[in-house]
Amino acid sequence: MRNSEIKFKIYPFISGLISFFFYLITINPSVDFIDSGELTAVAYTLGVSHPTGYPLFTIVSHLFLLSPIPLKVILKANLFSSIVSSLALYFFTKSLILISDKKSKSVNFFASISALIFGFTQFFWEQAITFEVYSFQILLVSLLLFSIFKFEATDDVNYLLLFSFLLGLSFTNHLTIVFLLPSLVYIFLTDFVKRIKPGVLAFMFLFFILGLTPFIYLPIRASSGVVLNWGDPSTLENFINHITGKQYRVWAFSSLEVMAKQFSYFLSKFPENFGYLALFPAFIGFWKIFKLNRKIFYFAFLSFLTCVFISSNYDIHDINAYFLIALVMTSIWIFYGLTHLPRKIPEPFAVTIGVLCLLLPISFNFKKVDKSKNYLPEIYTLHILKNVKPNAIIISYQWDYFVSPSLYFQLVEKVRNDIVIIDKELLRRSWYIKQLQRNYPWLIEKSKNEVEAFLVELYKFEHDLPYDPMEIERRFVNMINSFIDKNINDRPIYLGIEIEPEFGAKYNKVPEGFMFRLYSDFEYKTYDYVPIDVSKHCFDVYSKNLLNLIVRMVINRGIYEFRFGKIENAKFYFDEALRINPESVEAKLWLERLRDVR
């Protein structure tokens, strides 16, 4: 085997190995915020997740969870993301080598460096260490790039068939693949169509359709009575709505203000993702690739623009992963820039610059993404689950902090399955009411009249018929209050701090732990508080927000004790709030007030 062939194989392997090492030391050891709990529970139980369903991701990750690796399910799930992320960098390195002009002696080295620079951007690194669909999507994107560039290099139509199959598979994982469509159309019309026979086009179409077959999973599992059945894609209408993300369209292209906000966010984060220095070879590469390889230039530039434009028009807070395609294309420019540096400066200096370009994003992003101590979602969720009364009903819409993690703990680790957790905002969807009907038939049966009255109006909303927003909201409130009224004598009812005052308005809302418990009388209620250990958490915005929420509930209990004249009890809770957050101004003010009372 020639040295060049050995280097071609060894450098992609190095990219995967180095990235995997860093992913392992920063990997999330438990359930994460946002969708991690839900996605893990769906993969474990083979259910249906939120739009667009992610059937390929669900099936492949389920098979991985069946492996005999002696780890907790959630850690095994997070490990899955780290493995596929490293594989993505392996194939991305191979793709970069394929599009180089081979004039630099260090081209394979620079390919590995450029792939790793992408791998250590904040936006990708944070996906590589927790259970989410985006790292798997980047693996598919890397495979797509490899198949396209391999066809460019060999004219072997088998790689076009592989590309077509992978493109279909990518649609079954995540719709961000559409960011590549304009550039794929460009390269197909300007190049591929001239080089392939009509018969090959037919086979490409067949392989693309074959790649879409994982979608069949959704109606099959939805019809089987699974516990988690988001969107209920058992009918053709629901299936189409689910895989096209109809539920989330309201957040897309909503206003110029949203576009400006998200675009400004991207611009502010873009340089630090790459550690700043790597943008120097990126600018060089942008110009050099324009001069030397217009085909790859337009492919990368169109993909970059499409990604940034569409993502900037999507009004969600967890937007980082939607910009990943833009970062991939930037890394192609970085690669071209690095491979052309040795033509201007001595190669050892160019190699040194490449190494620095890699070390800086690691340095900049390590602390931002490090989730090795991210136990806060687990601690918070288990504290609630283990301290509410038996057979409780909890109504909340803390999806990011509690509802999603609770799906993992209840369905995978079988913690407190006697508790019914209702997501208040998901109740605005008919599929969710159907899911509650299947899982807790007694709940819906007791409030049958109120549920049916709401569903009549909800049908109009879901089918784009004229509806009265005031009336649908009135019936929505009546339905939830019916859940409370018709169960409070038999089951403890808890509301999250975020629940609006019109829900359970006639009851006494007593802060117990991190939820409010509802009582029919207004007498003082004792509570055996269990202190929470929040020492194990990372330093992201979600942890900060959750800590503030915890402190808010502890202070609420202190205020409750104060109003009943329990001064010592009140002091305990205000001190506890300061223990959790020593900077809590409200807790300090209440302690001063207590000193005045004494």
DRENDREN-202960 format. One line per 5 residues: number of its first residue (from 1); their letters; for each residue x, y, z of C-alpha. Coordinates in steps of 0.2 Angstrom, whole numbers. Layout:
// DRENDREN-202960
NUM) a) X,Y,Z | ...
END
This chain:
// DRENDREN-202960
1) mrnse) 0,0,0 | 7,17,-5 | 11,30,8 | -3,42,1 | -16,28,3
6) ikfki) -10,25,21 | -12,44,25 | -29,45,17 | -35,31,29 | -26,36,44
11) ypfis) -31,55,45 | -49,52,45 | -47,39,59 | -37,52,69 | -51,65,67
16) glisf) -63,52,74 | -52,47,88 | -47,64,94 | -65,70,94 | -71,55,103
21) ffyli) -59,57,117 | -64,75,120 | -83,71,118 | -80,57,131 | -73,69,144
26) tinps) -87,81,142 | -101,69,139 | -118,72,148 | -119,59,162 | -138,60,164
31) vdfid) -154,67,156 | -152,84,148 | -163,99,146 | -176,101,132 | -179,85,122
36) sgelt) -167,73,129 | -178,64,140 | -192,63,128 | -181,56,114 | -173,44,125
41) avayt) -190,37,131 | -196,36,113 | -180,27,107 | -181,15,122 | -200,11,120
46) lgvsh) -200,13,101 | -213,27,102 | -216,42,91 | -207,58,95 | -211,76,92
51) ptgyp) -212,82,73 | -205,77,62 | -204,60,71 | -186,55,67 | -190,37,63
56) lftiv) -172,33,57 | -164,40,72 | -177,31,83 | -174,14,75 | -155,15,75
61) shlfl) -153,22,92 | -165,9,99 | -154,-4,92 | -139,4,100 | -148,4,117
66) lspip) -150,-14,115 | -131,-17,115 | -124,-25,130 | -114,-10,135 | -115,-10,155
71) lkvil) -121,8,156 | -137,17,162 | -149,19,147 | -147,38,147 | -128,37,147
76) kanlf) -128,24,133 | -140,36,123 | -128,50,126 | -113,39,121 | -123,35,104
81) ssivs) -122,54,100 | -103,54,103 | -100,39,92 | -110,46,78 | -102,63,79
86) slaly) -85,55,78 | -90,45,63 | -97,61,55 | -80,69,57 | -72,53,50
91) fftks) -82,55,34 | -80,73,33 | -61,72,34 | -62,59,19 | -74,71,10
96) lilis) -62,86,12 | -47,75,5 | -57,71,-10 | -60,89,-15 | -42,95,-12
101) dkksk) -30,99,-27 | -17,87,-18 | -3,101,-21 | 1,103,-3 | 11,89,6
106) svnff) 0,91,21 | -17,91,13 | -23,75,23 | -17,84,39 | -26,100,35
111) asisa) -42,90,31 | -41,82,48 | -38,99,56 | -52,107,47 | -64,93,51
116) lifgf) -59,94,70 | -61,113,70 | -79,110,65 | -81,96,78 | -75,108,92
121) tqffw) -87,122,87 | -99,125,101 | -114,122,91 | -108,104,86 | -99,99,101
126) eqait) -114,102,112 | -124,91,101 | -111,77,102 | -112,74,120 | -131,73,123
131) fevys) -145,63,115 | -152,73,101 | -155,71,82 | -143,83,75 | -127,74,77
136) fqill) -134,59,68 | -140,72,55 | -122,78,52 | -116,60,50 | -129,59,36
141) vslll) -123,75,29 | -105,70,29 | -109,53,21 | -119,63,7 | -104,75,4
146) fsifk) -93,59,3 | -104,51,-10 | -105,67,-20 | -86,71,-20 | -82,52,-23
151) featd) -93,52,-39 | -84,69,-44 | -67,60,-42 | -71,43,-50 | -87,45,-61
156) dvnyl) -93,29,-52 | -112,29,-53 | -114,18,-38 | -109,33,-28 | -124,43,-35
161) llfsf) -135,29,-30 | -128,29,-13 | -131,48,-13 | -149,46,-18 | -152,33,-4
166) llgls) -143,44,9 | -153,59,4 | -170,49,6 | -163,43,23 | -159,61,28
171) ftnhl) -177,67,26 | -182,53,38 | -171,60,51 | -172,79,51 | -179,92,39
176) tivfl) -163,103,40 | -158,93,25 | -168,105,15 | -153,117,18 | -143,108,5
181) lpslv) -157,107,-8 | -153,123,-18 | -134,118,-19 | -139,100,-24 | -150,106,-38
186) yiflt) -136,117,-44 | -123,104,-44 | -135,91,-52 | -141,103,-66 | -123,110,-70
191) dfvkr) -114,94,-69 | -122,77,-65 | -135,78,-78 | -122,79,-91 | -112,64,-85
196) ikpgv) -125,51,-82 | -137,41,-93 | -156,43,-92 | -158,25,-85 | -147,30,-70
201) lafmf) -159,44,-66 | -173,32,-64 | -162,21,-52 | -157,37,-42 | -176,40,-40
206) lffil) -179,23,-34 | -165,23,-22 | -171,40,-15 | -188,32,-12 | -180,17,-4
211) gltpf) -172,29,8 | -188,36,13 | -195,19,19 | -191,22,37 | -206,34,37
216) iylpi) -217,18,37 | -212,16,55 | -222,31,61 | -240,25,56 | -236,7,61
221) rassg) -230,12,78 | -244,25,80 | -257,12,77 | -250,-1,89 | -255,9,105
226) vvlnw) -238,15,111 | -237,26,126 | -228,40,118 | -237,44,101 | -234,62,97
231) gdpst) -245,69,83 | -253,51,81 | -248,49,63 | -259,34,61 | -270,43,48
236) lenfi) -264,50,31 | -268,68,37 | -259,66,54 | -244,58,45 | -242,72,33
241) nhitg) -244,85,46 | -231,76,57 | -217,73,45 | -219,91,38 | -219,99,55
246) kqyrv) -235,108,53 | -236,111,72 | -220,121,71 | -224,131,56 | -231,146,66
251) wafss) -213,149,72 | -206,150,54 | -205,166,44 | -215,175,57 | -208,193,56
256) levma) -193,203,51 | -190,206,69 | -187,188,72 | -176,186,57 | -165,201,63
261) kqfsy) -164,194,81 | -159,176,75 | -147,183,62 | -138,194,75 | -137,180,87
266) flskf) -128,169,73 | -116,183,69 | -112,186,87 | -108,167,89 | -100,163,73
271) penfg) -82,169,76 | -81,162,94 | -87,145,87 | -71,144,77 | -60,152,90
276) ylalf) -58,167,79 | -41,163,71 | -48,149,60 | -58,163,51 | -42,169,44
281) pafig) -39,153,33 | -58,153,30 | -57,170,21 | -42,164,11 | -51,148,7
286) fwkif) -67,157,2 | -57,167,-11 | -46,152,-17 | -60,140,-19 | -69,154,-30
291) klnrk) -54,155,-41 | -50,137,-42 | -66,126,-40 | -82,136,-44 | -92,120,-43
296) ifyfa) -88,117,-25 | -88,136,-21 | -106,138,-27 | -111,122,-18 | -104,128,-1
301) flsfl) -110,146,-3 | -128,141,-8 | -128,129,7 | -122,142,19 | -134,156,13
306) tcvfi) -149,144,13 | -145,138,31 | -142,155,38 | -158,162,29 | -170,149,34
311) ssnyd) -163,146,52 | -164,165,55 | -182,165,51 | -186,151,64 | -192,158,81
316) ihdin) -185,145,94 | -173,148,108 | -163,132,105 | -158,138,87 | -139,133,88
321) ayfli) -141,116,79 | -150,124,64 | -134,133,59 | -123,118,58 | -124,116,39
326) alvmt) -117,134,38 | -103,129,50 | -99,113,39 | -97,124,24 | -86,137,33
331) siwif) -75,122,38 | -73,118,19 | -67,136,16 | -55,134,31 | -48,118,23
336) yglth) -45,127,7 | -37,141,16 | -25,130,26 | -20,120,10 | -15,136,1
341) lprki) -5,143,15 | 11,133,12 | 11,141,-5 | 14,158,3 | 24,153,19
346) pepfa) 35,139,24 | 25,123,27 | 30,121,45 | 23,138,49 | 7,134,40
351) vtigv) 6,118,50 | 8,128,66 | -6,140,61 | -17,125,57 | -14,117,75
356) lclll) -17,134,83 | -33,136,73 | -38,119,81 | -33,122,99 | -42,139,100
361) pisfn) -60,133,98 | -56,119,110 | -50,132,122 | -64,144,119 | -78,131,119
366) fkkvd) -73,118,132 | -81,126,147 | -96,132,137 | -101,114,132 | -94,104,146
371) kskny) -109,93,153 | -99,81,163 | -107,88,179 | -124,91,171 | -135,82,184
376) lpeiy) -147,97,188 | -161,91,177 | -160,74,185 | -159,81,203 | -174,93,200
381) tlhil) -185,80,191 | -182,66,204 | -184,78,218 | -202,82,212 | -206,64,208
386) knvkp) -200,57,224 | -208,70,235 | -226,72,229 | -239,62,237 | -244,45,230
391) naiii) -256,45,214 | -253,63,212 | -258,73,196 | -245,86,191 | -250,100,178
396) syqwd) -235,109,171 | -227,115,155 | -209,115,161 | -205,105,146 | -186,109,146
401) yfvsp) -184,106,164 | -196,93,171 | -209,86,159 | -197,80,146 | -185,73,159
406) slyfq) -199,65,168 | -204,55,153 | -187,46,154 | -188,43,172 | -205,36,172
411) lvekv) -205,26,156 | -186,20,156 | -181,19,174 | -199,16,181 | -198,30,194
416) rndiv) -215,34,202 | -227,28,188 | -241,31,200 | -240,50,196 | -249,57,181
421) iidke) -240,72,173 | -250,83,161 | -241,95,150 | -253,110,150 | -248,117,133
426) llrrs) -249,100,124 | -267,99,129 | -270,111,115 | -268,97,103 | -280,83,100
431) wyikq) -267,69,98 | -262,73,116 | -279,71,123 | -281,55,114 | -264,49,122
436) lqrny) -271,54,139 | -287,44,135 | -276,29,131 | -265,30,146 | -277,37,159
441) pwlie) -294,33,153 | -302,38,170 | -295,55,168 | -304,59,152 | -320,50,156
446) kskne) -323,60,172 | -322,76,162 | -330,69,146 | -342,84,143 | -328,97,145
451) veafl) -316,87,134 | -328,85,120 | -334,103,121 | -315,109,119 | -312,96,105
456) velyk) -326,103,95 | -317,120,94 | -300,112,93 | -305,103,77 | -309,120,69
461) fehdl) -291,126,74 | -282,111,68 | -291,110,52 | -289,129,47 | -308,132,49
466) pydpm) -315,149,56 | -314,148,75 | -316,160,90 | -300,161,100 | -309,168,115
471) eierr) -321,153,115 | -308,140,112 | -297,147,127 | -313,147,138 | -316,129,134
476) fvnmi) -298,125,137 | -298,133,154 | -314,124,158 | -307,107,153 | -291,109,164
481) nsfid) -301,115,179 | -313,100,177 | -297,89,178 | -294,97,195 | -312,98,201
486) knind) -316,80,198 | -300,73,205 | -295,84,219 | -305,73,232 | -296,57,226
491) rpiyl) -279,63,221 | -266,76,226 | -266,90,213 | -250,100,209 | -247,114,198
496) gieie) -230,121,192 | -225,139,196 | -228,144,178 | -246,139,177 | -258,154,175
501) pefga) -269,160,190 | -285,155,181 | -281,137,183 | -287,130,200 | -291,148,205
506) kynkv) -304,143,218 | -291,132,228 | -278,136,240 | -261,135,231 | -248,130,244
511) pegfm) -229,129,239 | -223,111,243 | -206,108,236 | -205,114,219 | -223,113,214
516) frlys) -239,121,221 | -251,109,229 | -270,113,228 | -281,112,244 | -300,114,246
521) dfeyk) -297,123,262 | -286,138,267 | -279,132,283 | -260,131,286 | -252,116,279
526) tydyv) -236,108,285 | -223,102,274 | -207,91,276 | -195,99,265 | -180,89,258
531) pidvs) -165,100,254 | -159,99,236 | -141,97,231 | -137,108,216 | -118,107,217
536) khcfd) -118,96,201 | -123,107,187 | -115,115,172 | -114,133,168 | -126,136,153
541) vyskn) -142,147,152 | -154,132,156 | -145,128,172 | -145,146,177 | -164,148,173
546) llnli) -168,132,183 | -158,137,198 | -168,153,198 | -184,144,197 | -179,133,212
551) vrmvi) -174,148,222 | -191,156,217 | -201,141,224 | -191,140,240 | -194,159,243
556) nrgiy) -212,156,240 | -213,143,254 | -204,156,265 | -217,169,261 | -230,156,265
561) efrfg) -223,152,282 | -221,171,285 | -239,175,282 | -244,162,295 | -233,169,307
566) kiena) -220,155,307 | -205,166,308 | -192,153,311 | -199,142,297 | -198,157,285
571) kfyfd) -180,160,290 | -175,142,286 | -182,144,268 | -174,161,265 | -158,154,271
576) ealri) -160,139,260 | -163,150,245 | -147,159,249 | -138,142,250 | -144,138,233
581) npesv) -140,155,226 | -130,167,237 | -134,181,226 | -153,181,228 | -158,199,232
586) eaklw) -175,194,236 | -170,181,249 | -158,194,257 | -172,207,258 | -184,195,266
591) lerlr) -171,190,279 | -169,209,283 | -188,210,285 | -188,196,297 | -175,204,308
596) dvr) -186,220,309 | -201,209,314 | -191,201,328
END
